[in-house]
Amino acid sequence: MIKGDSTEYNLLRDWCETAPLLDTSNRILTCEIGVREGLGSKIIMDCFKERLKDKEYKHIGIDPYNNLKYQHYDNTPAYICDYTEEMRQQMVKDFKDYKEFDFKNMTDVQFMSEFYWTQPYHFVHFDGPHMTKDVLTEAIFFANRSVKGTRFVFDDYPKYAMDQIAFALTYFDFKTKEAGENKIMLERHA
């Protein structure tokens, strides 16, 4: 069974199930930064596969694993979490039957500098770095590759300056649609 280490997975599921798919392309692209044990990616993929029976679908999961030492939050020093090689191997094994899953074993910075997709992202779950500057960098990267109806979900948003990130995203016409105690969802309106 695929596990998770967060909360409000019910909101993530609801926001996937109700995401407007206004793009006219036949290919839908979703992404999660910070896969860890995989429950977030599983929920996203299961919901979108159910809705997209006649469209091509791909989900990108980004996570470096290997116990990297980095600063996780704005007000804490750098430290090492338990993102082990064994955890990565288990996650890969758990997703072996998900042919739409495209795992990128790298940091968000590496992904943003190496991968340029010509098609837009329709749903992005931000659950990797939790420092304001890092989340803002990711949000702008993906906002530049979004379309009307794209949804962004931010995990652990009370731990960083989400108000600043939400304000920056207004330049891409993203608006806050709903928030829980731990997750918040913004949607692009134009």
C-alpha positions as CSV (number, residue, x, y, z in Angstrom):
1,M,0.0,0.0,0.0
2,I,1.3,3.4,-1.0
3,K,1.8,5.7,2.0
4,G,1.9,9.4,2.6
5,D,3.3,11.7,5.2
6,S,1.0,14.7,4.9
7,T,-2.6,15.7,5.7
8,E,-5.7,16.7,3.8
9,Y,-5.4,14.2,1.1
10,N,-9.2,14.4,0.8
11,L,-8.7,18.0,-0.4
12,L,-6.1,17.0,-2.9
13,R,-8.5,14.3,-4.2
14,D,-11.4,16.8,-4.4
15,W,-9.4,19.3,-6.3
16,C,-8.2,16.7,-8.8
17,E,-11.7,15.4,-9.3
18,T,-13.1,18.9,-10.0
19,A,-10.2,20.4,-11.9
20,P,-11.5,22.1,-15.1
21,L,-9.9,20.6,-18.1
22,L,-10.4,23.6,-20.4
23,D,-7.3,23.0,-22.6
24,T,-8.2,21.8,-26.0
25,S,-5.2,19.5,-26.4
26,N,-5.6,15.8,-26.2
27,R,-2.7,15.4,-23.8
28,I,-3.0,16.3,-20.1
29,L,0.1,16.8,-17.9
30,T,0.3,16.8,-14.1
31,C,3.2,17.0,-11.7
32,E,4.2,16.6,-8.1
33,I,7.3,18.1,-6.6
34,G,8.3,16.0,-3.6
35,V,6.9,12.5,-4.2
36,R,8.5,10.8,-1.1
37,E,6.4,7.7,-0.4
38,G,4.0,8.5,-3.3
39,L,0.4,8.9,-1.9
40,G,0.0,12.4,-3.4
41,S,1.1,11.2,-6.9
42,K,-1.1,8.2,-6.6
43,I,-4.2,10.3,-5.8
44,I,-3.5,12.7,-8.7
45,M,-2.9,9.9,-11.2
46,D,-5.9,7.8,-10.1
47,C,-8.3,10.9,-10.3
48,F,-7.0,12.1,-13.7
49,K,-7.0,8.6,-15.2
50,E,-10.6,8.1,-14.2
51,R,-11.6,11.4,-15.8
52,L,-9.4,11.2,-19.0
53,K,-10.4,7.9,-20.6
54,D,-9.9,9.3,-24.2
55,K,-6.9,11.6,-23.7
56,E,-3.2,11.0,-23.4
57,Y,-2.1,11.5,-19.9
58,K,1.3,11.9,-18.2
59,H,2.3,12.6,-14.6
60,I,5.8,13.8,-13.7
61,G,7.1,13.0,-10.2
62,I,10.2,15.0,-9.0
63,D,12.2,14.0,-6.0
64,P,16.0,13.6,-5.4
65,Y,15.9,11.3,-2.4
66,N,19.3,10.2,-1.0
67,N,19.2,12.1,2.3
68,L,20.2,15.5,0.9
69,K,21.1,18.1,3.5
70,Y,19.2,21.3,2.8
71,Q,17.3,24.0,4.5
72,H,13.7,22.9,4.6
73,Y,12.0,26.0,6.1
74,D,12.6,29.7,6.1
75,N,13.5,29.8,9.8
76,T,15.4,26.5,10.3
77,P,19.0,25.5,9.6
78,A,19.8,22.9,7.0
79,Y,19.3,19.3,8.1
80,I,19.0,15.8,6.6
81,C,15.6,14.1,6.4
82,D,14.9,10.4,5.9
83,Y,14.6,10.4,2.1
84,T,16.5,7.1,1.7
85,E,17.5,5.1,-1.3
86,E,15.3,2.3,0.1
87,M,12.3,4.7,0.1
88,R,13.0,5.6,-3.5
89,Q,13.3,2.0,-4.5
90,Q,10.0,1.2,-2.8
91,M,8.2,4.1,-4.5
92,V,9.5,3.0,-7.9
93,K,8.3,-0.5,-7.2
94,D,4.9,0.8,-6.0
95,F,4.4,2.7,-9.3
96,K,5.6,0.0,-11.7
97,D,2.1,-0.5,-13.1
98,Y,1.4,3.2,-13.6
99,K,2.6,3.7,-17.2
100,E,1.7,7.4,-17.1
101,F,4.2,8.0,-14.2
102,D,7.4,9.7,-15.3
103,F,9.8,9.8,-12.4
104,K,12.6,12.3,-12.4
105,N,15.1,11.4,-9.7
106,M,16.5,15.0,-9.2
107,T,16.0,18.2,-7.4
108,D,13.4,20.8,-8.5
109,V,16.3,23.1,-9.5
110,Q,17.8,20.4,-11.8
111,F,14.3,19.7,-13.3
112,M,13.6,23.3,-14.0
113,S,17.0,23.8,-15.7
114,E,17.0,20.5,-17.7
115,F,13.4,19.9,-18.8
116,Y,11.4,22.1,-21.1
117,W,8.0,20.8,-22.1
118,T,6.1,22.4,-25.0
119,Q,2.8,21.6,-23.6
120,P,1.2,23.1,-20.5
121,Y,0.8,21.7,-17.0
122,H,-2.8,21.2,-15.9
123,F,-2.2,20.4,-12.2
124,V,0.9,20.8,-10.0
125,H,1.2,19.7,-6.4
126,F,4.1,21.6,-4.6
127,D,5.3,19.4,-1.8
128,G,9.1,19.6,-2.1
129,P,11.1,22.4,-0.7
130,H,9.2,24.5,1.9
131,M,11.2,27.8,1.8
132,T,9.4,30.8,0.4
133,K,12.1,31.6,-2.2
134,D,12.1,28.0,-3.5
135,V,8.3,27.6,-3.7
136,L,8.1,31.0,-5.4
137,T,10.7,29.9,-8.0
138,E,8.8,26.7,-8.7
139,A,5.4,28.5,-8.9
140,I,6.7,31.0,-11.4
141,F,8.3,28.3,-13.5
142,F,5.1,26.3,-13.7
143,A,2.9,29.4,-14.1
144,N,4.8,30.2,-17.3
145,R,3.8,26.7,-18.5
146,S,0.1,26.8,-17.5
147,V,-3.2,27.4,-19.1
148,K,-6.7,28.6,-18.1
149,G,-8.0,26.1,-15.6
150,T,-4.6,25.0,-14.3
151,R,-4.6,24.3,-10.6
152,F,-1.7,24.6,-8.2
153,V,-1.9,22.9,-4.8
154,F,0.6,23.9,-2.2
155,D,1.3,21.6,0.8
156,D,2.3,23.0,4.2
157,Y,1.6,26.5,3.1
158,P,1.5,28.0,6.6
159,K,5.2,27.3,6.9
160,Y,6.2,29.8,4.3
161,A,5.0,33.2,2.9
162,M,2.1,31.9,0.9
163,D,0.6,35.4,0.7
164,Q,3.6,36.6,-1.3
165,I,3.5,33.6,-3.6
166,A,-0.2,34.0,-4.2
167,F,0.3,37.7,-4.9
168,A,3.1,36.9,-7.5
169,L,0.8,34.4,-9.1
170,T,-1.9,37.1,-9.7
171,Y,0.3,38.3,-12.6
172,F,-0.6,35.0,-14.2
173,D,-4.3,35.4,-13.3
174,F,-4.2,32.7,-10.5
175,K,-6.7,33.2,-7.7
176,T,-7.0,31.3,-4.5
177,K,-10.0,29.0,-4.7
178,E,-10.0,27.1,-1.5
179,A,-7.8,26.4,1.5
180,G,-7.5,23.9,4.3
181,E,-5.3,24.1,7.3
182,N,-2.4,22.6,5.5
183,K,-3.1,22.7,1.8
184,I,-4.2,25.6,-0.5
185,M,-5.4,25.5,-4.1
186,L,-5.1,28.3,-6.7
187,E,-6.6,28.2,-10.1
188,R,-5.7,30.1,-13.3
189,H,-8.6,32.1,-14.6
190,A,-7.4,33.4,-18.0
